[in-house]
Amino acid sequence: MEKAILIAADKTDRLQMLVDMLEQTGYQVTHVTSYSEVVGYMQHSQVDLLLIDSRLAGMDQFNLVERLAGKKEQIPIIVIGTEGTDEAVAALEAGAHDYISNDRDPRELAARIANLLRLFQAGPLEEEEMIRIGDLVIDPSGRTVFREDMPIELTQREYDLLLFLARRQGQVCTREDILRQVWDYDFHTGTNVVDVYILHLREKIDKGHKQKLLRTIRGTGYKLLSQKDIQVNPKDRLP
């Protein structure tokens, strides 16, 4: 069955070349030109991959990417941009799975599309068991988080960061590892985004609780206490 690609961008000669190339490759391609058209189309049609122009009409600071990335049933999203690293960082932080400059060879974009489709084509993973650390409960299948049976509202990226740390509970995770695995950065950005999001998580996960689960390892990175850590040192209240 043909994979369906939705392209959200203004009409240009270069775009038409891309559409022609993708159709010749065997994809079913649909083109829309605004935020509202993307939302409307996806409400009634199956989409396997979305290409979004960073300057899409009606989109404000990648809010469309955030909206789609927050859904339980995710599709791969590639942002096509013009402004380089800062824009790439913003797109990836919003939840895009890839970013490519508008002036790159269309064949590279086609290769990235094929790669993402292969990754998502692997099918649903086996349902992952809930993660319990003290009174913190994370349910990967429902993407929900509770502490002391109270739900905690997290953004897409906050949740991804928490899940990354929880799967490595008790282990020290460096900022570089977190950037590479959670934000998919494979380049030096000079960003303090990890520290900012750790602060956000602390506010939501630890604030108001005697047992602090999220720890800073000075000069190295961060770790989430493990269930074993809590059982061995139940009175540990370090910040």
C-alpha positions, 0 to 999 in steps of 0.5 A: 500500500502506498505511503501517504505524505502530506506536505504543508507549504506555500506553492513554489516551483521547487515544491512541485519538483519535490511532489513530482519526485515523491510521486515517482518514488511511489508515495501518495502526496497531498499538498495543503497550504495552511495550519487549518488545512493540515488539521482539517485534512488529518481529521478525515484522512490517513497520513503516514508522514508530514512535511511542514514548511517552517513558515507555514501560514497560520503556524506560530512558533511551531505550535502545529508541531507541538499539537501533533507531537502531543497526540498518542498516535504519532506520525513522523514530522519533518520540518523544512526550514531556511534559518539554520541551527536556531530554527532547527533547535526550535523545531526539534524542541517542539517535537519534530522528528527531523529538520532539513534546510530548504536548499538541500538536495531533494534526494537527501530529503527523500532519503530522510523520509524513507528512513523515518517511515522505516523507523515508524513502520516497525509497528507498535512496540510491545506494551511497556509495563508501568514504571514505579519509583516510590509514589511516582507512577509512569504509564508509557502505554497511556503516556500518563504520570502520577505521584501520590495518585495525583495526575501530573500534566507534562508537555511532550518534551517534559514527558520524554525527558522523564521517561528517558531518566526513568528507564535509566533510574539510578544511573547518571545521565550526562547533558550530552546523552540527554540532548542526543537521546531526547532532543536528537541533537548530534551537533553542539548547540551551546543550549541550556535546554536540558537544565531548563527542562530539568527545572520544569520537571522538578517543579512538577515532580518533586515540589511539595514532596519530602522525597526528592526523586530528581537529582543533580550530579554536579559537573556531570548531569542528572539522575532519577532515583531508583526504587532500590535507592529509595528502599535502601535510604528511605529517609534520604531527603537531599535536594 
